[in-house]
Amino acid sequence: MMNVPNRGAEADLLRDQASRQMRSNQLDAAQATLESLLQKAPQDIAACLDLAHLLLERGQIRASSRPLLQAVQHLPRNAPLLLHLVQQLITRGEIVAARHCLDFLSQAPN
């Protein structure tokens, strides 16, 4: 039987690597790592938020909306995380997407 890597463990490693890269101001590497993570785990809302923040810090305002809009496709049932996502969407002028999150939030149990 072939040994299949644990995708959750791989995502954790990429998340940790991106965090280290951001702390050491290796922004190109951090961006590449976060993009790789989101290819493997597109539902990772925290990674979407981190990538959006990184892109915004680099002055790429329009590009910073892309990971946020990706996150809207995988909304968690987590009120604090949803509110953070809404705030970031509004900051970038993505009002329709923010409204969608708020509508979902009214149904979220947490």
C-alpha positions in Angstrom: 0.0 0.0 0.0 1.3 3.5 -0.9 2.0 5.9 1.9 -0.3 8.9 1.5 0.8 12.1 3.4 -1.7 13.5 5.9 -3.1 16.6 4.2 -3.9 18.2 7.6 -0.3 17.8 8.7 0.9 19.2 5.4 -1.4 22.2 5.8 -0.2 22.8 9.3 3.5 22.8 8.1 2.7 25.3 5.4 0.8 27.5 7.8 3.8 27.4 10.3 6.2 28.1 7.4 4.2 31.1 6.2 4.0 32.5 9.7 7.8 32.2 10.1 8.4 33.8 6.7 6.0 36.8 7.5 7.8 37.3 10.9 11.2 37.4 9.1 9.8 39.8 6.4 10.3 37.2 3.6 7.1 38.5 1.9 7.6 36.8 -1.5 8.2 33.5 0.2 5.3 33.9 2.5 2.9 34.8 -0.3 4.0 31.7 -2.3 3.6 29.5 0.8 0.1 30.9 1.5 -0.9 30.4 -2.1 0.3 26.8 -2.0 -1.6 26.2 1.2 -4.8 27.6 -0.3 -4.4 25.3 -3.3 -4.3 22.3 -0.9 -6.9 23.7 1.6 -9.1 26.3 -0.1 -11.4 26.3 2.9 -8.7 27.6 5.2 -10.2 31.0 6.1 -7.3 32.0 8.3 -4.9 31.5 5.4 -7.2 33.5 3.2 -7.2 36.3 5.7 -3.4 36.1 6.1 -2.8 36.2 2.4 -5.2 39.2 2.0 -3.4 41.0 4.8 0.0 40.4 3.2 -1.2 41.6 -0.2 -2.7 44.7 1.3 0.5 45.4 3.2 2.4 45.2 -0.1 0.0 47.8 -1.6 -1.9 45.3 -3.8 -5.4 46.4 -2.7 -7.3 44.8 -5.6 -5.4 41.5 -5.4 -6.0 41.4 -1.6 -9.7 41.0 -2.3 -9.1 37.7 -4.1 -8.4 35.5 -1.1 -11.2 37.1 0.8 -13.7 36.4 -1.9 -12.4 32.8 -1.9 -13.1 32.6 1.8 -16.7 33.6 1.1 -17.1 30.4 -0.8 -16.2 28.4 2.4 -17.9 30.2 5.2 -17.3 28.7 8.7 -19.9 28.5 11.4 -17.7 30.7 13.6 -19.1 34.1 14.4 -15.8 35.8 15.4 -14.0 34.6 12.3 -17.0 35.6 10.1 -17.0 39.1 11.6 -13.3 39.5 10.9 -13.9 38.4 7.3 -16.8 40.9 7.0 -14.6 43.7 8.4 -11.8 42.9 5.8 -14.3 42.7 3.0 -15.8 46.1 3.9 -12.3 47.6 4.1 -11.8 46.6 0.5 -15.2 47.7 -0.7 -16.6 44.2 -1.2 -20.0 45.1 0.2 -22.1 42.5 -1.5 -19.8 39.7 -0.3 -19.8 41.2 3.2 -23.6 41.3 3.2 -23.6 37.6 2.2 -21.4 36.8 5.2 -23.7 38.8 7.5 -26.7 36.9 6.2 -24.9 33.7 6.8 -23.9 34.9 10.3 -27.5 35.2 11.3 -27.7 31.4 10.8 -24.4 30.5 12.4 -24.7 28.8 15.8 -21.5 30.2 17.3 
